[in-house]
Amino acid sequence: MGELRVAGLVRARRGSDGGYELAANPTDIDLGAILAAVGSPVALEHLELEGEPTAVADLWLALRGTVRDVLERVTLADLAGDTLPEDLRRLAQVEGAARPDG
C-alpha cells in the first residue's frame, strides 16, 4: 500500500475506522498507474534494448506500447463493474486468444 500511497492512488485514513481509501474516483485510476506504482514488470518497462537489431527493438517497443495502451484504458471501475471497453472485449474473443501458448 505504501507504493500506491506515494503514487497518489490511495490515501491513509486515521482513526478507529482508519485504513486506506482510494485517492480518486475509480474511473480515474487505470491499471497502468497501479502496476507502475508497485513496480510490476508487466508493462515491459525494464527491457534493455541496447545492442539489439532494429527489428527486434521495434518489436519489443511495439509490445510495450500495446500493453501500456491496454492497461491505461482499463480502470478500477471497469473491473468492479465487470466491463471492458468494447474493442478490448473483442480482442479477448479473437480465436486463440485464450490459449496459454499464444
ROVEX-790558 format. One record per atom (N, C-alpha, C): residue number from 1; residue in three letters; chain; atom name; x, y, z. Coordinates in steps of 0.05 Angstrom, whole numbers. Layout:
BEGIN
{NUM; ALA; A; CA; {X; Y; Z}};
...
//
This chain:
BEGIN
{1; MET; A; N; {16; -24; 0}};
{1; MET; A; CA; {0; 0; 0}};
{1; MET; A; C; {17; 25; 0}};
{2; GLY; A; N; {41; 23; 11}};
{2; GLY; A; CA; {59; 46; 12}};
{2; GLY; A; C; {65; 57; -16}};
{3; GLU; A; N; {70; 39; -35}};
{3; GLU; A; CA; {76; 48; -62}};
{3; GLU; A; C; {52; 62; -75}};
{4; LEU; A; N; {28; 51; -70}};
{4; LEU; A; CA; {4; 63; -80}};
{4; LEU; A; C; {-1; 91; -68}};
{5; ARG; A; N; {6; 94; -42}};
{5; ARG; A; CA; {2; 119; -28}};
{5; ARG; A; C; {22; 140; -40}};
{6; VAL; A; N; {47; 132; -43}};
{6; VAL; A; CA; {67; 150; -54}};
{6; VAL; A; C; {59; 159; -82}};
{7; ALA; A; N; {47; 141; -98}};
{7; ALA; A; CA; {38; 148; -125}};
{7; ALA; A; C; {13; 164; -125}};
{8; GLY; A; N; {0; 169; -102}};
{8; GLY; A; CA; {-24; 185; -100}};
{8; GLY; A; C; {-49; 170; -108}};
{9; LEU; A; N; {-48; 144; -108}};
{9; LEU; A; CA; {-72; 128; -115}};
{9; LEU; A; C; {-90; 121; -92}};
{10; VAL; A; N; {-78; 119; -68}};
{10; VAL; A; CA; {-93; 115; -44}};
{10; VAL; A; C; {-83; 135; -23}};
{11; ARG; A; N; {-100; 139; -3}};
{11; ARG; A; CA; {-91; 157; 19}};
{11; ARG; A; C; {-98; 143; 46}};
{12; ALA; A; N; {-82; 148; 66}};
{12; ALA; A; CA; {-86; 137; 92}};
{12; ALA; A; C; {-108; 153; 106}};
{13; ARG; A; N; {-124; 138; 122}};
{13; ARG; A; CA; {-145; 150; 137}};
{13; ARG; A; C; {-140; 142; 166}};
{14; ARG; A; N; {-138; 162; 183}};
{14; ARG; A; CA; {-132; 157; 212}};
{14; ARG; A; C; {-157; 153; 227}};
{15; GLY; A; N; {-154; 142; 251}};
{15; GLY; A; CA; {-176; 139; 269}};
{15; GLY; A; C; {-184; 110; 273}};
{16; SER; A; N; {-205; 106; 289}};
{16; SER; A; CA; {-213; 79; 296}};
{16; SER; A; C; {-223; 64; 272}};
{17; ASP; A; N; {-233; 77; 252}};
{17; ASP; A; CA; {-241; 64; 227}};
{17; ASP; A; C; {-221; 69; 205}};
{18; GLY; A; N; {-196; 74; 213}};
{18; GLY; A; CA; {-175; 81; 194}};
{18; GLY; A; C; {-168; 58; 175}};
{19; GLY; A; N; {-151; 65; 157}};
{19; GLY; A; CA; {-142; 46; 137}};
{19; GLY; A; C; {-134; 62; 112}};
{20; TYR; A; N; {-139; 51; 89}};
{20; TYR; A; CA; {-133; 64; 64}};
{20; TYR; A; C; {-159; 67; 48}};
{21; GLU; A; N; {-160; 88; 32}};
{21; GLU; A; CA; {-182; 92; 14}};
{21; GLU; A; C; {-171; 103; -13}};
{22; LEU; A; N; {-186; 100; -34}};
{22; LEU; A; CA; {-177; 110; -60}};
{22; LEU; A; C; {-175; 140; -58}};
{23; ALA; A; N; {-154; 150; -71}};
{23; ALA; A; CA; {-149; 179; -71}};
{23; ALA; A; C; {-164; 193; -94}};
{24; ALA; A; N; {-176; 177; -112}};
{24; ALA; A; CA; {-190; 188; -135}};
{24; ALA; A; C; {-214; 170; -141}};
{25; ASN; A; N; {-231; 179; -159}};
{25; ASN; A; CA; {-253; 163; -168}};
{25; ASN; A; C; {-242; 138; -182}};
{26; PRO; A; N; {-254; 114; -178}};
{26; PRO; A; CA; {-245; 90; -192}};
{26; PRO; A; C; {-244; 93; -222}};
{27; THR; A; N; {-260; 110; -233}};
{27; THR; A; CA; {-259; 114; -262}};
{27; THR; A; C; {-234; 129; -271}};
{28; ASP; A; N; {-220; 141; -252}};
{28; ASP; A; CA; {-196; 157; -258}};
{28; ASP; A; C; {-170; 142; -252}};
{29; ILE; A; N; {-172; 117; -242}};
{29; ILE; A; CA; {-149; 101; -234}};
{29; ILE; A; C; {-147; 78; -254}};
{30; ASP; A; N; {-126; 79; -271}};
{30; ASP; A; CA; {-123; 57; -290}};
{30; ASP; A; C; {-103; 37; -281}};
{31; LEU; A; N; {-104; 13; -293}};
{31; LEU; A; CA; {-87; -8; -285}};
{31; LEU; A; C; {-57; -2; -290}};
{32; GLY; A; N; {-52; 13; -311}};
{32; GLY; A; CA; {-24; 20; -316}};
{32; GLY; A; C; {-12; 36; -293}};
{33; ALA; A; N; {-27; 54; -282}};
{33; ALA; A; CA; {-17; 70; -259}};
{33; ALA; A; C; {-12; 53; -235}};
{34; ILE; A; N; {-30; 34; -230}};
{34; ILE; A; CA; {-27; 16; -207}};
{34; ILE; A; C; {-2; -1; -211}};
{35; LEU; A; N; {1; -14; -234}};
{35; LEU; A; CA; {24; -31; -239}};
{35; LEU; A; C; {50; -15; -239}};
{36; ALA; A; N; {50; 9; -249}};
{36; ALA; A; CA; {74; 26; -248}};
{36; ALA; A; C; {81; 33; -219}};
{37; ALA; A; N; {61; 38; -203}};
{37; ALA; A; CA; {66; 45; -175}};
{37; ALA; A; C; {79; 23; -159}};
{38; VAL; A; N; {72; -2; -165}};
{38; VAL; A; CA; {83; -24; -150}};
{38; VAL; A; C; {107; -37; -163}};
{39; GLY; A; N; {116; -25; -185}};
{39; GLY; A; CA; {140; -34; -199}};
{39; GLY; A; C; {137; -60; -214}};
{40; SER; A; N; {113; -65; -224}};
{40; SER; A; CA; {108; -90; -238}};
{40; SER; A; C; {122; -90; -266}};
{41; PRO; A; N; {134; -112; -273}};
{41; PRO; A; CA; {147; -114; -299}};
{41; PRO; A; C; {128; -120; -322}};
{42; VAL; A; N; {102; -122; -316}};
{42; VAL; A; CA; {82; -129; -336}};
{42; VAL; A; C; {83; -110; -360}};
{43; ALA; A; N; {87; -85; -355}};
{43; ALA; A; CA; {87; -66; -377}};
{43; ALA; A; C; {113; -66; -393}};
{44; LEU; A; N; {131; -85; -388}};
{44; LEU; A; CA; {156; -88; -403}};
{44; LEU; A; C; {174; -64; -401}};
{45; GLU; A; N; {172; -49; -380}};
{45; GLU; A; CA; {188; -24; -377}};
{45; GLU; A; C; {218; -29; -373}};
{46; HIS; A; N; {224; -52; -363}};
{46; HIS; A; CA; {252; -57; -355}};
{46; HIS; A; C; {268; -72; -376}};
{47; LEU; A; N; {257; -74; -400}};
{47; LEU; A; CA; {272; -88; -421}};
{47; LEU; A; C; {296; -71; -430}};
{48; GLU; A; N; {318; -83; -432}};
{48; GLU; A; CA; {342; -70; -442}};
{48; GLU; A; C; {343; -76; -472}};
{49; LEU; A; N; {343; -55; -489}};
{49; LEU; A; CA; {342; -59; -518}};
{49; LEU; A; C; {368; -51; -531}};
{50; GLU; A; N; {388; -42; -516}};
{50; GLU; A; CA; {413; -34; -528}};
{50; GLU; A; C; {426; -58; -542}};
{51; GLY; A; N; {437; -53; -565}};
{51; GLY; A; CA; {452; -74; -579}};
{51; GLY; A; C; {435; -93; -595}};
{52; GLU; A; N; {408; -90; -593}};
{52; GLU; A; CA; {390; -108; -607}};
{52; GLU; A; C; {388; -98; -636}};
{53; PRO; A; N; {383; -117; -655}};
{53; PRO; A; CA; {377; -108; -682}};
{53; PRO; A; C; {352; -91; -682}};
{54; THR; A; N; {350; -73; -701}};
{54; THR; A; CA; {328; -54; -702}};
{54; THR; A; C; {301; -68; -702}};
{55; ALA; A; N; {297; -89; -717}};
{55; ALA; A; CA; {271; -102; -719}};
{55; ALA; A; C; {264; -114; -691}};
{56; VAL; A; N; {283; -125; -677}};
{56; VAL; A; CA; {277; -136; -651}};
{56; VAL; A; C; {270; -114; -631}};
{57; ALA; A; N; {285; -92; -631}};
{57; ALA; A; CA; {280; -70; -613}};
{57; ALA; A; C; {252; -58; -620}};
{58; ASP; A; N; {246; -55; -645}};
{58; ASP; A; CA; {220; -44; -653}};
{58; ASP; A; C; {197; -63; -644}};
{59; LEU; A; N; {201; -89; -646}};
{59; LEU; A; CA; {181; -108; -638}};
{59; LEU; A; C; {175; -105; -608}};
{60; TRP; A; N; {196; -103; -591}};
{60; TRP; A; CA; {192; -100; -563}};
{60; TRP; A; C; {180; -73; -556}};
{61; LEU; A; N; {188; -52; -570}};
{61; LEU; A; CA; {175; -26; -566}};
{61; LEU; A; C; {146; -27; -573}};
{62; ALA; A; N; {138; -41; -594}};
{62; ALA; A; CA; {110; -43; -602}};
{62; ALA; A; C; {95; -58; -581}};
{63; LEU; A; N; {106; -80; -571}};
{63; LEU; A; CA; {93; -96; -550}};
{63; LEU; A; C; {90; -79; -525}};
{64; ARG; A; N; {111; -65; -517}};
{64; ARG; A; CA; {110; -48; -493}};
{64; ARG; A; C; {87; -27; -496}};
{65; GLY; A; N; {86; -14; -519}};
{65; GLY; A; CA; {66; 6; -524}};
{65; GLY; A; C; {38; -5; -524}};
{66; THR; A; N; {34; -29; -535}};
{66; THR; A; CA; {8; -42; -536}};
{66; THR; A; C; {-1; -50; -508}};
{67; VAL; A; N; {17; -62; -493}};
{67; VAL; A; CA; {10; -70; -465}};
{67; VAL; A; C; {3; -45; -449}};
{68; ARG; A; N; {19; -24; -451}};
{68; ARG; A; CA; {14; 1; -437}};
{68; ARG; A; C; {-13; 13; -445}};
{69; ASP; A; N; {-19; 13; -471}};
{69; ASP; A; CA; {-44; 24; -480}};
{69; ASP; A; C; {-68; 9; -468}};
{70; VAL; A; N; {-67; -18; -467}};
{70; VAL; A; CA; {-89; -33; -456}};
{70; VAL; A; C; {-92; -27; -426}};
{71; LEU; A; N; {-69; -28; -412}};
{71; LEU; A; CA; {-70; -24; -383}};
{71; LEU; A; C; {-80; 4; -376}};
{72; GLU; A; N; {-73; 24; -392}};
{72; GLU; A; CA; {-81; 51; -386}};
{72; GLU; A; C; {-111; 57; -393}};
{73; ARG; A; N; {-123; 39; -408}};
{73; ARG; A; CA; {-151; 43; -416}};
{73; ARG; A; C; {-171; 28; -398}};
{74; VAL; A; N; {-161; 11; -381}};
{74; VAL; A; CA; {-178; -5; -363}};
{74; VAL; A; C; {-175; 7; -335}};
{75; THR; A; N; {-198; 14; -323}};
{75; THR; A; CA; {-198; 27; -297}};
{75; THR; A; C; {-208; 8; -275}};
{76; LEU; A; N; {-204; 16; -250}};
{76; LEU; A; CA; {-215; 1; -228}};
{76; LEU; A; C; {-245; -1; -231}};
{77; ALA; A; N; {-258; 20; -240}};
{77; ALA; A; CA; {-287; 19; -243}};
{77; ALA; A; C; {-295; -1; -264}};
{78; ASP; A; N; {-280; -4; -286}};
{78; ASP; A; CA; {-285; -25; -306}};
{78; ASP; A; C; {-285; -52; -293}};
{79; LEU; A; N; {-264; -58; -278}};
{79; LEU; A; CA; {-262; -84; -265}};
{79; LEU; A; C; {-284; -89; -245}};
{80; ALA; A; N; {-289; -69; -229}};
{80; ALA; A; CA; {-310; -72; -208}};
{80; ALA; A; C; {-337; -76; -221}};
{81; GLY; A; N; {-342; -64; -245}};
{81; GLY; A; CA; {-367; -67; -259}};
{81; GLY; A; C; {-367; -91; -278}};
{82; ASP; A; N; {-345; -106; -278}};
{82; ASP; A; CA; {-342; -129; -296}};
{82; ASP; A; C; {-346; -121; -326}};
{83; THR; A; N; {-335; -98; -333}};
{83; THR; A; CA; {-337; -88; -360}};
{83; THR; A; C; {-309; -81; -371}};
{84; LEU; A; N; {-307; -81; -397}};
{84; LEU; A; CA; {-283; -72; -411}};
{84; LEU; A; C; {-292; -54; -434}};
{85; PRO; A; N; {-274; -36; -443}};
{85; PRO; A; CA; {-281; -23; -468}};
{85; PRO; A; C; {-286; -44; -490}};
{86; GLU; A; N; {-306; -38; -507}};
{86; GLU; A; CA; {-315; -58; -526}};
{86; GLU; A; C; {-293; -69; -544}};
{87; ASP; A; N; {-275; -52; -553}};
{87; ASP; A; CA; {-253; -61; -571}};
{87; ASP; A; C; {-235; -81; -556}};
{88; LEU; A; N; {-231; -77; -530}};
{88; LEU; A; CA; {-214; -95; -515}};
{88; LEU; A; C; {-229; -122; -511}};
{89; ARG; A; N; {-255; -120; -506}};
{89; ARG; A; CA; {-270; -145; -503}};
{89; ARG; A; C; {-269; -161; -529}};
{90; ARG; A; N; {-270; -148; -552}};
{90; ARG; A; CA; {-268; -162; -578}};
{90; ARG; A; C; {-240; -175; -581}};
{91; LEU; A; N; {-219; -161; -572}};
{91; LEU; A; CA; {-192; -173; -573}};
{91; LEU; A; C; {-190; -198; -557}};
{92; ALA; A; N; {-204; -198; -534}};
{92; ALA; A; CA; {-203; -222; -516}};
{92; ALA; A; C; {-218; -245; -529}};
{93; GLN; A; N; {-235; -240; -548}};
{93; GLN; A; CA; {-251; -261; -561}};
{93; GLN; A; C; {-240; -271; -587}};
{94; VAL; A; N; {-217; -260; -595}};
{94; VAL; A; CA; {-204; -268; -620}};
{94; VAL; A; C; {-196; -298; -618}};
{95; GLU; A; N; {-200; -313; -639}};
{95; GLU; A; CA; {-194; -341; -638}};
{95; GLU; A; C; {-165; -345; -629}};
{96; GLY; A; N; {-161; -363; -610}};
{96; GLY; A; CA; {-135; -369; -600}};
{96; GLY; A; C; {-125; -351; -577}};
{97; ALA; A; N; {-140; -330; -571}};
{97; ALA; A; CA; {-131; -311; -550}};
{97; ALA; A; C; {-129; -324; -523}};
{98; ALA; A; N; {-145; -344; -518}};
{98; ALA; A; CA; {-146; -357; -491}};
{98; ALA; A; C; {-125; -380; -489}};
{99; ARG; A; N; {-113; -387; -511}};
{99; ARG; A; CA; {-93; -409; -510}};
{99; ARG; A; C; {-69; -400; -493}};
{100; PRO; A; N; {-60; -417; -475}};
{100; PRO; A; CA; {-37; -409; -458}};
{100; PRO; A; C; {-11; -405; -474}};
{101; ASP; A; N; {-9; -418; -498}};
{101; ASP; A; CA; {15; -416; -514}};
{101; ASP; A; C; {12; -394; -535}};
{102; GLY; A; N; {-8; -377; -532}};
{102; GLY; A; CA; {-10; -354; -550}};
{102; GLY; A; C; {-31; -357; -571}};
//
